[in-house]
Amino acid sequence: MIKKLSAYMIVILLVFSIMPVHAEGEDFTDTEYWTNLCTGSATLTTEQKSSCSAFNSYMASQSSSLKDRMEEIESQRSEIAANIQTYADQVKNYQSQADALNSDIATLNGEIAVKEQEIEDLQTKIDDSQTQIDAAESKIKTRMESAQSTMRLNEYLDILMGAKSFDDFIRIANGLSDITDYDEKVMTDLSDLIDEMNTDKDQLEQDKADLDSQKQEIVDKQDELLALKYQAQVVEEEYQKQSADLEAEGNKIAANLDAIQEQMKAISEKLNEVTASPGWTYPVPGAKISAGTWSYSSGGVHLGEDFAASQGTTVYAVGNGVIINRADGCPYGYLGSSCGYQYGGSTGGGNQVYLLTKINDSLYAVKYLHLQAGTPHALGTVMAGEAIGQVGSSGNSTGPHCHIEVFYLGSAGNFSSYAQSWNGDLAFGCGWGSAALSNTCESGAGAPCRIRPESVFGG
């Protein structure tokens, strides 16, 4: 590797060696890994979100332009909160912009790899040329020194005059001329080689300048990407503070209640045959918990537990029971989407399933939100562990996950009558929005009350 590039890499390594790391011991020097994690489309866990926030701060400490941009976004927080739906609409195109920037960065990294190899090859060529030049110069110098000490003019004449015939004279003269012509050719070749090497050196400097420019372009695009992500993060945090109450403003009663009640009556005998489950079945095996119940890390009310998993991951019934409501038809969602109520579910919940289940001696309702379109189970009885949908990102969602809420409704003996006479309340009498926090089972409220899903599923 050329001297200047080597020096450049040494400087980079020295800078990395003194860069701060996250207070909890996370090392952010692998910026490519952290950028991909923190700006990708995958749903992050609470811990990952915290790490990405720290990574943003870390990168801002290395870039004054990113720091200024983040401070500008932060100064707009109150304006964002006051116009949350407008900003949420802007953010919904964030991922496509982020994907485009990531694609540009990947292309630049590929071009940089090619350019670095070209620089290394050119440096090798220059080194080889220098070796040839040194050898030629040494040879010419030796011949000149020899000529100076032995080939005096009288010596040339002695050689010529020693010819035995005119033909011999011509042959000797031509031989001496050949020596001169050879030296001239060596000098000409040497000059050409030096010119070529100087041209290569000029090209090398241009290539190094282009390389530095490409690396700076990556830094600029990375800053743009992180600033875009930070803006989306601020908008999401402010939306989360209002989302529970925004949802509460939407419809609260199942739109197709008459049809639901008719179907429940039609399967009344099957309802009576449903036996209680001896315990809870985990709803989304292998999922990561991306948000916990009662509140987001940003401070907004969150009435359920978020199970983050890949799009299409199977979601299971947590107990024996009956699907008493469903909503299906919402496409892939985005922050601020209200889709869900149009199909008989709650506002922003996307594609949904409402399960009434008997577990041990108690009756519960379980609400599954943000399912993939076309996968919510039809109304009717189900058994614990039966597939009732697939993980999606429909409605008010920024990535594939299943939001689950659990409601305690009293004695399991009420199962059949409750299913047939349900009044369509999508909160099962436990309230909506921030007001719902006053009606939790753990705070002492009686049935109906909200149960923290973590208490039965963990997380």
Secondary structure, 3 states (H helix, E strand, C coil): CCHHHHHHHHHHHHHHHHCCCCCCCCCCCCHHHHHHHHHCCCCCCHHHHHHHHHHHHHHHHHCHHHHHHHHHHHHCHHHHHHCHHHHHHHHCCHHHHHHHHHHHHHHHHHHHHHHHHHHHHHHHHHHHHHHHHHHHHHHHHHHHHHHHHHCCHHHHHHHHHCCCCHHHHHHHHHHHHHHHHHHHHHHHHHHHHHHHHHHHHHHHHHHHHHHHHHHHHHHHHHHHHHHHHHHHHHHHHHHHHHHHHHHHHCCCECCCHHHHHHHHHHCHHHHHHCCCECCCCCCCCCCEEEECCEECCCCCEECCEEEECCCCCEEECCCCEEEEEEECCCCECCCCCCCCHHHCCCCCCCEEEEEEEEECCEEEEEEEEEECCCCCCCCEEECCCCEEEEEECECCCCCCEEEEEEEEEEEHHHHHHHHHHCCCECCCCCCCHHHHHHCEHHHCCCCCEEECCHHHHCC
